[in-house]
Amino acid sequence: MERLTAAGLTADVTTRASVPWGPVLRSRRAWLERWGLARAADEREELVVIRARYV
């Protein structure tokens, strides 16, 4: 959002959804945990739709 605003756009999150981890995140679990981006108990991710437009 900050990058979009800095580029001269207005940005809003229009919708959110919490979904179970798909195969990509599950396959990268060890890497995500090692870098502190996920905990062992994490099983869901948040998907967001951002609408950005030039002002």
MARSELO-762475 format. One record per atom (N, C-alpha, C): y, z, x; atom name; residue number from 1. Coordinates in pm, 1 decimal. Layout:
<atom><Y>Y</Y><Z>Z</Z><X>X</X><atom>CA</atom><n>NUM</n></atom>
...
//
This chain:
<atom><Y>-116.7</Y><Z>0.0</Z><X>82.7</X><atom>N</atom><n>1</n></atom>
<atom><Y>0.0</Y><Z>0.0</Z><X>0.0</X><atom>CA</atom><n>1</n></atom>
<atom><Y>124.9</Y><Z>0.0</Z><X>88.5</X><atom>C</atom><n>1</n></atom>
<atom><Y>122.4</Y><Z>80.3</Z><X>193.7</X><atom>N</atom><n>2</n></atom>
<atom><Y>239.1</Y><Z>85.5</Z><X>283.2</X><atom>CA</atom><n>2</n></atom>
<atom><Y>263.5</Y><Z>-50.3</Z><X>349.6</X><atom>C</atom><n>2</n></atom>
<atom><Y>157.9</Y><Z>-115.7</Z><X>391.2</X><atom>N</atom><n>3</n></atom>
<atom><Y>173.2</Y><Z>-247.0</Z><X>455.0</X><atom>CA</atom><n>3</n></atom>
<atom><Y>227.7</Y><Z>-350.3</Z><X>357.5</X><atom>C</atom><n>3</n></atom>
<atom><Y>181.9</Y><Z>-346.7</Z><X>235.5</X><atom>N</atom><n>4</n></atom>
<atom><Y>231.7</Y><Z>-441.2</Z><X>135.8</X><atom>CA</atom><n>4</n></atom>
<atom><Y>379.9</Y><Z>-417.9</Z><X>108.7</X><atom>C</atom><n>4</n></atom>
<atom><Y>416.9</Y><Z>-291.6</Z><X>94.3</X><atom>N</atom><n>5</n></atom>
<atom><Y>557.3</Y><Z>-257.8</Z><X>71.5</X><atom>CA</atom><n>5</n></atom>
<atom><Y>642.5</Y><Z>-300.0</Z><X>190.8</X><atom>C</atom><n>5</n></atom>
<atom><Y>592.7</Y><Z>-274.6</Z><X>311.8</X><atom>N</atom><n>6</n></atom>
<atom><Y>666.7</Y><Z>-312.3</Z><X>432.6</X><atom>CA</atom><n>6</n></atom>
<atom><Y>683.1</Y><Z>-463.7</Z><X>442.7</X><atom>C</atom><n>6</n></atom>
<atom><Y>592.0</Y><Z>-539.4</Z><X>381.9</X><atom>N</atom><n>7</n></atom>
<atom><Y>599.5</Y><Z>-685.1</Z><X>384.4</X><atom>CA</atom><n>7</n></atom>
<atom><Y>687.2</Y><Z>-739.7</Z><X>271.7</X><atom>C</atom><n>7</n></atom>
<atom><Y>752.0</Y><Z>-649.5</Z><X>196.9</X><atom>N</atom><n>8</n></atom>
<atom><Y>844.1</Y><Z>-693.8</Z><X>93.7</X><atom>CA</atom><n>8</n></atom>
<atom><Y>782.9</Y><Z>-713.0</Z><X>-43.3</X><atom>C</atom><n>8</n></atom>
<atom><Y>666.9</Y><Z>-654.9</Z><X>-66.9</X><atom>N</atom><n>9</n></atom>
<atom><Y>602.6</Y><Z>-666.5</Z><X>-197.2</X><atom>CA</atom><n>9</n></atom>
<atom><Y>607.7</Y><Z>-533.6</Z><X>-269.7</X><atom>C</atom><n>9</n></atom>
<atom><Y>598.0</Y><Z>-538.4</Z><X>-401.5</X><atom>N</atom><n>10</n></atom>
<atom><Y>574.3</Y><Z>-416.3</Z><X>-477.6</X><atom>CA</atom><n>10</n></atom>
<atom><Y>423.8</Y><Z>-411.7</Z><X>-501.8</X><atom>C</atom><n>10</n></atom>
<atom><Y>367.7</Y><Z>-293.6</Z><X>-499.1</X><atom>N</atom><n>11</n></atom>
<atom><Y>222.1</Y><Z>-281.9</Z><X>-513.5</X><atom>CA</atom><n>11</n></atom>
<atom><Y>188.2</Y><Z>-164.1</Z><X>-603.4</X><atom>C</atom><n>11</n></atom>
<atom><Y>89.3</Y><Z>-184.5</Z><X>-688.5</X><atom>N</atom><n>12</n></atom>
<atom><Y>41.1</Y><Z>-80.9</Z><X>-779.0</X><atom>CA</atom><n>12</n></atom>
<atom><Y>-111.1</Y><Z>-87.0</Z><X>-783.9</X><atom>C</atom><n>12</n></atom>
<atom><Y>-173.9</Y><Z>30.0</Z><X>-791.9</X><atom>N</atom><n>13</n></atom>
<atom><Y>-317.4</Y><Z>35.4</Z><X>-817.4</X><atom>CA</atom><n>13</n></atom>
<atom><Y>-333.6</Y><Z>18.5</Z><X>-967.5</X><atom>C</atom><n>13</n></atom>
<atom><Y>-404.3</Y><Z>-87.5</Z><X>-1007.3</X><atom>N</atom><n>14</n></atom>
<atom><Y>-417.2</Y><Z>-115.1</Z><X>-1150.8</X><atom>CA</atom><n>14</n></atom>
<atom><Y>-542.8</Y><Z>-55.9</Z><X>-1212.1</X><atom>C</atom><n>14</n></atom>
<atom><Y>-646.4</Y><Z>-34.6</Z><X>-1131.9</X><atom>N</atom><n>15</n></atom>
<atom><Y>-768.3</Y><Z>27.5</Z><X>-1184.3</X><atom>CA</atom><n>15</n></atom>
<atom><Y>-849.2</Y><Z>85.2</Z><X>-1069.5</X><atom>C</atom><n>15</n></atom>
<atom><Y>-932.3</Y><Z>181.5</Z><X>-1102.2</X><atom>N</atom><n>16</n></atom>
<atom><Y>-1019.9</Y><Z>247.4</Z><X>-1004.6</X><atom>CA</atom><n>16</n></atom>
<atom><Y>-1158.6</Y><Z>261.2</Z><X>-1066.0</X><atom>C</atom><n>16</n></atom>
<atom><Y>-1259.1</Y><Z>260.9</Z><X>-980.1</X><atom>N</atom><n>17</n></atom>
<atom><Y>-1395.7</Y><Z>284.7</Z><X>-1025.5</X><atom>CA</atom><n>17</n></atom>
<atom><Y>-1472.8</Y><Z>354.8</Z><X>-914.7</X><atom>C</atom><n>17</n></atom>
<atom><Y>-1550.7</Y><Z>453.7</Z><X>-951.6</X><atom>N</atom><n>18</n></atom>
<atom><Y>-1639.2</Y><Z>522.2</Z><X>-858.4</X><atom>CA</atom><n>18</n></atom>
<atom><Y>-1779.1</Y><Z>466.7</Z><X>-879.6</X><atom>C</atom><n>18</n></atom>
<atom><Y>-1837.0</Y><Z>411.1</Z><X>-773.7</X><atom>N</atom><n>19</n></atom>
<atom><Y>-1967.7</Y><Z>346.1</Z><X>-784.8</X><atom>CA</atom><n>19</n></atom>
<atom><Y>-2059.4</Y><Z>397.1</Z><X>-674.1</X><atom>C</atom><n>19</n></atom>
<atom><Y>-2191.3</Y><Z>389.8</Z><X>-695.1</X><atom>N</atom><n>20</n></atom>
<atom><Y>-2283.6</Y><Z>428.2</Z><X>-588.5</X><atom>CA</atom><n>20</n></atom>
<atom><Y>-2267.6</Y><Z>335.3</Z><X>-467.8</X><atom>C</atom><n>20</n></atom>
<atom><Y>-2294.1</Y><Z>389.2</Z><X>-350.3</X><atom>N</atom><n>21</n></atom>
<atom><Y>-2289.3</Y><Z>306.5</Z><X>-229.4</X><atom>CA</atom><n>21</n></atom>
<atom><Y>-2381.4</Y><Z>187.1</Z><X>-244.6</X><atom>C</atom><n>21</n></atom>
<atom><Y>-2332.3</Y><Z>72.9</Z><X>-203.5</X><atom>N</atom><n>22</n></atom>
<atom><Y>-2414.0</Y><Z>-48.0</Z><X>-203.1</X><atom>CA</atom><n>22</n></atom>
<atom><Y>-2489.9</Y><Z>-59.4</Z><X>-71.6</X><atom>C</atom><n>22</n></atom>
<atom><Y>-2561.1</Y><Z>-169.4</Z><X>-52.5</X><atom>N</atom><n>23</n></atom>
<atom><Y>-2644.6</Y><Z>-186.0</Z><X>67.2</X><atom>CA</atom><n>23</n></atom>
<atom><Y>-2564.9</Y><Z>-190.4</Z><X>197.5</X><atom>C</atom><n>23</n></atom>
<atom><Y>-2442.8</Y><Z>-239.8</Z><X>193.9</X><atom>N</atom><n>24</n></atom>
<atom><Y>-2364.1</Y><Z>-248.4</Z><X>318.0</X><atom>CA</atom><n>24</n></atom>
<atom><Y>-2328.4</Y><Z>-108.8</Z><X>368.4</X><atom>C</atom><n>24</n></atom>
<atom><Y>-2271.8</Y><Z>-25.9</Z><X>281.2</X><atom>N</atom><n>25</n></atom>
<atom><Y>-2236.3</Y><Z>109.6</Z><X>324.7</X><atom>CA</atom><n>25</n></atom>
<atom><Y>-2359.6</Y><Z>190.5</Z><X>361.4</X><atom>C</atom><n>25</n></atom>
<atom><Y>-2466.4</Y><Z>177.1</Z><X>283.8</X><atom>N</atom><n>26</n></atom>
<atom><Y>-2589.4</Y><Z>250.9</Z><X>317.3</X><atom>CA</atom><n>26</n></atom>
<atom><Y>-2640.6</Y><Z>211.3</Z><X>455.3</X><atom>C</atom><n>26</n></atom>
<atom><Y>-2631.5</Y><Z>83.4</Z><X>489.2</X><atom>N</atom><n>27</n></atom>
<atom><Y>-2681.6</Y><Z>38.3</Z><X>619.5</X><atom>CA</atom><n>27</n></atom>
<atom><Y>-2593.7</Y><Z>86.5</Z><X>734.2</X><atom>C</atom><n>27</n></atom>
<atom><Y>-2471.7</Y><Z>127.6</Z><X>704.7</X><atom>N</atom><n>28</n></atom>
<atom><Y>-2378.1</Y><Z>173.8</Z><X>809.2</X><atom>CA</atom><n>28</n></atom>
<atom><Y>-2353.5</Y><Z>323.8</Z><X>803.7</X><atom>C</atom><n>28</n></atom>
<atom><Y>-2437.7</Y><Z>395.1</Z><X>730.4</X><atom>N</atom><n>29</n></atom>
<atom><Y>-2419.0</Y><Z>539.4</Z><X>711.7</X><atom>CA</atom><n>29</n></atom>
<atom><Y>-2403.1</Y><Z>613.4</Z><X>843.7</X><atom>C</atom><n>29</n></atom>
<atom><Y>-2491.1</Y><Z>591.7</Z><X>940.6</X><atom>N</atom><n>30</n></atom>
<atom><Y>-2485.6</Y><Z>664.8</Z><X>1068.0</X><atom>CA</atom><n>30</n></atom>
<atom><Y>-2351.7</Y><Z>641.6</Z><X>1137.8</X><atom>C</atom><n>30</n></atom>
<atom><Y>-2304.1</Y><Z>517.9</Z><X>1139.7</X><atom>N</atom><n>31</n></atom>
<atom><Y>-2176.5</Y><Z>485.5</Z><X>1204.2</X><atom>CA</atom><n>31</n></atom>
<atom><Y>-2061.6</Y><Z>555.5</Z><X>1131.9</X><atom>C</atom><n>31</n></atom>
<atom><Y>-2062.5</Y><Z>551.2</Z><X>998.7</X><atom>N</atom><n>32</n></atom>
<atom><Y>-1956.7</Y><Z>614.6</Z><X>919.9</X><atom>CA</atom><n>32</n></atom>
<atom><Y>-1953.7</Y><Z>765.9</Z><X>943.4</X><atom>C</atom><n>32</n></atom>
<atom><Y>-2070.3</Y><Z>828.0</Z><X>950.5</X><atom>N</atom><n>33</n></atom>
<atom><Y>-2076.3</Y><Z>972.1</Z><X>975.9</X><atom>CA</atom><n>33</n></atom>
<atom><Y>-2029.8</Y><Z>1003.5</Z><X>1117.4</X><atom>C</atom><n>33</n></atom>
<atom><Y>-2072.0</Y><Z>924.2</Z><X>1213.0</X><atom>N</atom><n>34</n></atom>
<atom><Y>-2034.1</Y><Z>946.3</Z><X>1352.9</X><atom>CA</atom><n>34</n></atom>
<atom><Y>-1881.8</Y><Z>941.7</Z><X>1369.6</X><atom>C</atom><n>34</n></atom>
<atom><Y>-1815.2</Y><Z>853.9</Z><X>1300.6</X><atom>N</atom><n>35</n></atom>
<atom><Y>-1670.1</Y><Z>838.6</Z><X>1311.6</X><atom>CA</atom><n>35</n></atom>
<atom><Y>-1593.7</Y><Z>928.2</Z><X>1213.7</X><atom>C</atom><n>35</n></atom>
<atom><Y>-1665.1</Y><Z>1011.8</Z><X>1140.3</X><atom>N</atom><n>36</n></atom>
<atom><Y>-1600.2</Y><Z>1103.8</Z><X>1048.6</X><atom>CA</atom><n>36</n></atom>
<atom><Y>-1547.1</Y><Z>1037.4</Z><X>922.9</X><atom>C</atom><n>36</n></atom>
<atom><Y>-1598.1</Y><Z>919.9</Z><X>890.3</X><atom>N</atom><n>37</n></atom>
<atom><Y>-1552.5</Y><Z>845.9</Z><X>773.3</X><atom>CA</atom><n>37</n></atom>
<atom><Y>-1637.3</Y><Z>873.4</Z><X>649.8</X><atom>C</atom><n>37</n></atom>
<atom><Y>-1748.7</Y><Z>944.4</Z><X>668.7</X><atom>N</atom><n>38</n></atom>
<atom><Y>-1836.2</Y><Z>980.6</Z><X>557.1</X><atom>CA</atom><n>38</n></atom>
<atom><Y>-1910.1</Y><Z>1108.5</Z><X>595.5</X><atom>C</atom><n>38</n></atom>
<atom><Y>-1947.7</Y><Z>1183.3</Z><X>492.6</X><atom>N</atom><n>39</n></atom>
<atom><Y>-2028.8</Y><Z>1303.3</Z><X>513.4</X><atom>CA</atom><n>39</n></atom>
<atom><Y>-2172.1</Y><Z>1270.8</Z><X>471.6</X><atom>C</atom><n>39</n></atom>
<atom><Y>-2264.3</Y><Z>1351.9</Z><X>517.1</X><atom>N</atom><n>40</n></atom>
<atom><Y>-2405.6</Y><Z>1329.5</Z><X>485.5</X><atom>CA</atom><n>40</n></atom>
<atom><Y>-2430.4</Y><Z>1327.2</Z><X>334.9</X><atom>C</atom><n>40</n></atom>
<atom><Y>-2351.8</Y><Z>1402.6</Z><X>259.1</X><atom>N</atom><n>41</n></atom>
<atom><Y>-2372.0</Y><Z>1411.2</Z><X>113.9</X><atom>CA</atom><n>41</n></atom>
<atom><Y>-2306.2</Y><Z>1297.0</Z><X>37.3</X><atom>C</atom><n>41</n></atom>
<atom><Y>-2224.7</Y><Z>1216.1</Z><X>103.3</X><atom>N</atom><n>42</n></atom>
<atom><Y>-2155.4</Y><Z>1108.0</Z><X>32.0</X><atom>CA</atom><n>42</n></atom>
<atom><Y>-2254.0</Y><Z>1003.0</Z><X>-18.2</X><atom>C</atom><n>42</n></atom>
<atom><Y>-2240.1</Y><Z>969.9</Z><X>-144.8</X><atom>N</atom><n>43</n></atom>
<atom><Y>-2326.7</Y><Z>869.3</Z><X>-207.1</X><atom>CA</atom><n>43</n></atom>
<atom><Y>-2247.9</Y><Z>771.1</Z><X>-293.0</X><atom>C</atom><n>43</n></atom>
<atom><Y>-2116.3</Y><Z>795.6</Z><X>-307.3</X><atom>N</atom><n>44</n></atom>
<atom><Y>-2035.3</Y><Z>711.7</Z><X>-394.0</X><atom>CA</atom><n>44</n></atom>
<atom><Y>-1912.4</Y><Z>664.9</Z><X>-318.5</X><atom>C</atom><n>44</n></atom>
<atom><Y>-1859.7</Y><Z>551.2</Z><X>-359.7</X><atom>N</atom><n>45</n></atom>
<atom><Y>-1737.0</Y><Z>497.2</Z><X>-302.3</X><atom>CA</atom><n>45</n></atom>
<atom><Y>-1640.4</Y><Z>467.9</Z><X>-415.8</X><atom>C</atom><n>45</n></atom>
<atom><Y>-1513.5</Y><Z>466.4</Z><X>-382.4</X><atom>N</atom><n>46</n></atom>
<atom><Y>-1412.6</Y><Z>433.3</Z><X>-482.0</X><atom>CA</atom><n>46</n></atom>
<atom><Y>-1362.9</Y><Z>291.9</Z><X>-457.3</X><atom>C</atom><n>46</n></atom>
<atom><Y>-1369.6</Y><Z>210.7</Z><X>-559.9</X><atom>N</atom><n>47</n></atom>
<atom><Y>-1316.4</Y><Z>75.3</Z><X>-554.0</X><atom>CA</atom><n>47</n></atom>
<atom><Y>-1183.1</Y><Z>75.0</Z><X>-626.6</X><atom>C</atom><n>47</n></atom>
<atom><Y>-1085.6</Y><Z>7.2</Z><X>-569.0</X><atom>N</atom><n>48</n></atom>
<atom><Y>-954.5</Y><Z>-1.9</Z><X>-633.9</X><atom>CA</atom><n>48</n></atom>
<atom><Y>-910.8</Y><Z>-146.9</Z><X>-640.4</X><atom>C</atom><n>48</n></atom>
<atom><Y>-835.7</Y><Z>-178.7</Z><X>-743.6</X><atom>N</atom><n>49</n></atom>
<atom><Y>-773.5</Y><Z>-309.9</Z><X>-755.7</X><atom>CA</atom><n>49</n></atom>
<atom><Y>-624.6</Y><Z>-287.3</Z><X>-738.4</X><atom>C</atom><n>49</n></atom>
<atom><Y>-567.4</Y><Z>-356.8</Z><X>-640.0</X><atom>N</atom><n>50</n></atom>
<atom><Y>-424.2</Y><Z>-344.7</Z><X>-611.9</X><atom>CA</atom><n>50</n></atom>
<atom><Y>-357.1</Y><Z>-473.8</Z><X>-651.6</X><atom>C</atom><n>50</n></atom>
<atom><Y>-252.1</Y><Z>-462.1</Z><X>-730.7</X><atom>N</atom><n>51</n></atom>
<atom><Y>-174.5</Y><Z>-579.8</Z><X>-768.3</X><atom>CA</atom><n>51</n></atom>
<atom><Y>-44.8</Y><Z>-575.7</Z><X>-688.4</X><atom>C</atom><n>51</n></atom>
<atom><Y>-21.3</Y><Z>-680.4</Z><X>-611.7</X><atom>N</atom><n>52</n></atom>
<atom><Y>100.8</Y><Z>-688.7</Z><X>-530.3</X><atom>CA</atom><n>52</n></atom>
<atom><Y>175.0</Y><Z>-816.7</Z><X>-564.6</X><atom>C</atom><n>52</n></atom>
<atom><Y>306.5</Y><Z>-805.1</Z><X>-565.8</X><atom>N</atom><n>53</n></atom>
<atom><Y>388.3</Y><Z>-923.2</Z><X>-595.5</X><atom>CA</atom><n>53</n></atom>
<atom><Y>520.2</Y><Z>-913.2</Z><X>-518.8</X><atom>C</atom><n>53</n></atom>
<atom><Y>574.3</Y><Z>-1029.4</Z><X>-485.6</X><atom>N</atom><n>54</n></atom>
<atom><Y>702.9</Y><Z>-1033.9</Z><X>-417.3</X><atom>CA</atom><n>54</n></atom>
<atom><Y>812.1</Y><Z>-990.5</Z><X>-513.0</X><atom>C</atom><n>54</n></atom>
<atom><Y>907.2</Y><Z>-919.7</Z><X>-460.7</X><atom>N</atom><n>55</n></atom>
<atom><Y>1019.8</Y><Z>-871.1</Z><X>-541.4</X><atom>CA</atom><n>55</n></atom>
<atom><Y>1127.2</Y><Z>-977.1</Z><X>-544.0</X><atom>C</atom><n>55</n></atom>
//
